[in-house]
Amino acid sequence: MRVINDIRKLGRLDMPVVVLGVFDGVHQGHQKILKAAVTKAKAIKGTSIALTFWPHPQKEESLYSLEHRLELIAQNGIDVCVVIEFGRVFAAMKAEDFAEKILIKKIGARYIYVGSNYRFGKGARGGRRLLEKLSRVYGFKLKVFDMVRINHRPISSTAIRKLIKRGDIVRAARLLSRPVSVLGTVVKGDSLARALGFPTANIDPHHEVLPPSGVYAVKIILGKKKLKGVSSIGTKPTFKSGRLQHIEVHIFNFRKNIYGKYLEVQFIKKIRGQEKFSSRLALAEQIKKDVSEAKKILSLH
């Protein structure tokens, strides 16, 4: 997928099929629209384009970082993703100007796909009705998708965000259609876990929404490798580290130096909450149990 951060560098595209949205989380509803645009573009020998924004227009905590989001959009088969910086200038653009200057003049949209709740333009005043009106003016074809529902409840990034924060990663995963995950950079830590015999990769997450503190059975994606392990989110109360929050992962049967690498941690199931232990030996014994439990969980997943 080609990523464009400056729309002036987009160039001419064949029969653009444009999908509009923030796509935070790239959940089932987003996937439905993205894949429909890809299918249409292939049918007409055109170009599928996702137009998204960073940072979040509603100033929400992001489910996923921009890097993570782009990776998932690409996995849905999109040809080009245009990232628009959502700053003061863009936020002040009227909905009609956005359609004319960006969608028509810059992109040349022939088809526009949106979710039924999509809003755009200054004060979020643009929506379905305006797009229908503009489609008659500029000649593009509009397709509006109803929100995907599970058990009669609409899937939304807001709902997923709430589920993750309260620790319901199973329901959140169902709405996402994949495990709740964090993308981050591997950084140097204090080597406390290594001293206990369980070397860990310390993760600097790229986005804000994390599951609650505790120990989790996890899957890890490192480049093209798929690994398994156990992860801890918390403040290291046994060591009184003073850090507000940390994420570290012990990867099973893995000893390579991966400092500076991007690593995705997928949270499969919570094993236990964060605890303070009386000694390092007691903590080491508990970690052994956590590793054993994680292996059992992951063998069934």
Sequence and secondary structure as in RCSB ss.txt:
>XXXX:A:sequence
MRVINDIRKLGRLDMPVVVLGVFDGVHQGHQKILKAAVTKAKAIKGTSIALTFWPHPQKEESLYSLEHRLELIAQ
NGIDVCVVIEFGRVFAAMKAEDFAEKILIKKIGARYIYVGSNYRFGKGARGGRRLLEKLSRVYGFKLKVFDMVRI
NHRPISSTAIRKLIKRGDIVRAARLLSRPVSVLGTVVKGDSLARALGFPTANIDPHHEVLPPSGVYAVKIILGKK
KLKGVSSIGTKPTFKSGRLQHIEVHIFNFRKNIYGKYLEVQFIKKIRGQEKFSSRLALAEQIKKDVSEAKKILSL
H
>XXXX:A:secstr
 EEESSGGG    SSEEEEES  TT  HHHHHHHHHHHHHHHHTT EEEEEEEES TT    SS HHHHHHHHHH
TT SEEEEEE  HHHHTS HHHIIIIIIIIII  SEEEEETT  BSGGG B HHHHHHHHHHH  EEEEE   EE
TTEE  HHHHHHHHHTT HHHHHHHHTS EEEEEEEE    HHHHTT   EEEEESSS    SEEEEEEEEETTE
EEEEEEEEE  TTTT   S EEEEEETT     TT EEEEEEEEEEE     SSHHHHHHHHHHHHHHHHHHHHH
 
